[in-house]
Amino acid sequence: MLVQDFFSAAKEIRTPTPFQALPPQGSASTNFAIAAIFKTNILLRLANIILNLESGKK
């Protein structure tokens, strides 16, 4: 009897209705772009400092 109850209960289980997808957030891509620009700016400044130091040694 327990086995029949298990299988009959399994037939009644429904999969949940999925939620509607949320729209993309504009701030996420904006934050990524700002971070990429900031990192690029730092790298360019470091490259300029290194080049200035090397050209000053010669």
DASUL-V766233 format. One line per field, one symbol per residue. burial: 1 if it has 16 or more other C-alpha atoms within 10 Angstrom, else 0. Layout:
BEGIN
burial=???
END
This chain:
BEGIN
burial=0000000000000000000000000000000000000000000000000000000000
END
